[in-house]
Amino acid sequence: APSTQPGKSPGKPQALFFPAPRWPVECEVIQETTEHIEWVPPEPEPFGPPMGPEQAPDTLGEEQGTVVYHSSPGTGAQAAPLGALRSPQTPTTVPAPPAVLQGSCFTCARAGGAPGPLSSPAAPLESPQDTTLLFESRFESGNLQKAIKVGPYEYVLTLRPDLYTAKHTQWFYFRVQNTRREPLYRFTIANMAKPKSLYGQGLRPLLYSQQDAQSCGIGWRRVGTDICYYRGSAGEPPVFRLSWTVRFPHDGDTCFFAACYPYTYSELQRYLRALAADPARSRYCAVRALCRSLAGNTVYLLTITSPGSAAGKRVVVASARVHPGESGGSWAMRGFLDFLLSAHADAQLLRRLFIFKVVPMLNPDGVVVGNSRCSLAGRDPNRAYGTALPGSFPGVWHLRAMVQRVLAEQEVVLYCDFHGHSRKNNVFMYGCDAGGDGAGTRLRQRVFPLMLSKNAPDKFSFTSCKFQVQKSKEGTGRVSMWRLGVSHSYTLEVAFSGSTLGGRSSHFSVEDLESLGRLLCDTLLDFCDPARTKVGLDLAQGALVLWGHGDTGTVLQLQQCLEEADALLRRQMGREPGSGGSWSDVSPSELES
């Protein structure tokens, strides 16, 4: 793929080619472009009141309703006739995904998805007085399979499983039209997969009104009352329900609902196109293809460093969106890139000190089709690092191979994989501690997250961090990079909800998410002393001693964090601070917070 090289003339903007997203040929795609304005609410948006399963609403059964929207990739022209969609005799039980998706595998893709005329999955309005909502999800990152009208203003919804699987229903993003301002609507998603969710702790869905965006400059905002997350059936495997009520802001509006702020593959391409066209930033940022996805979408690799020799520079590797439904990771990644590519003095220093290898979207196919977790291979790519084949999981295979090549010549000081989390509030990290390492190594695994918690006290929770390497996580990027020799390898987990720290009890805004990237850069400078301090640890006789030379402030800050980590671990293990002893013989599970 064409690329720009740091330190060379950026050339014309069209030197970088950003083709339209490619979809599996089973997927129908509408022609309208779906874009949203960015907006930060003037005040933090508070969590809703927690509601337990005992407060679950009495929802009419699906068999008592009428199918008003049904879109399953692969059905195409075989979709039910429009009249049948509104017929009370139409079966309303949720069908299994078509065999081409559930029982088969990905075969081929094309720009624009399925060829030929589109089917009509939504029921037509019978008259101007018909208040039925018009649903649509056949756009980039969209996910809604079915809508059943069970009351005048009540709908039961079914999400589409990840393509070529029968599971992983969590991400939702869909459009509704023909809204009314006065009625109280109720929506119930009937097939959520996870038994626990932040929706039970006050997380509220997102709403976007096109009228508000055009007339008031208001973008995505948190909405919903009577939000409840509960078990919906006694069958196996169990499914869970998410229910909420809402009033639309306008009559006749076009609105969208989403689980988190959407960040599509096309949005990434627009960002990279603007970067490549910027003569200043393209001097120190190269954009090229790491590889192509199964569908043929480019997996982009950014190399960021100051022009000149790379001799002596250490490497930082960052990635995001291996799980497509965790869009908060993309917003944090964008904040990371915005800061690194800025004229800020710290950003200039970082570019002089390090070479940054950044893959902002590891699983573009999953993002394009609106999956929650999987790629078009029908499996979770963040469990495939150890066994991945380039033909099945090209993104993770090529990322791992790139890190191997870099390690042969340079030190990789940090790997960070940006994720989202659906069950825990705040921001936290997972690190790597398999036991048996020296005490200094095991403590230093915890220092970077601890320093980040001090730089982001109203967002980052050190007590939520975990460092145990479980057998089931051996195939993750975090553990794989650590096994290769990256001593500080982390997963950054960003809650779908928000923060309960520093007096907050509110949702994250896009601004909050982007600030995480800048804070990560601040912590990297704190952690990796710009004066190239020689740092060592000595716990030979139970005494924690940091020795070094160079920037005194950095040494003292690192020493304070090491001492605090040591004291925290001693308290958790029931040992007195300063009592001596080694952590080398303590199992990782005992060290968990």
Disulfide bonds with the S-S distance in Angstrom:
none
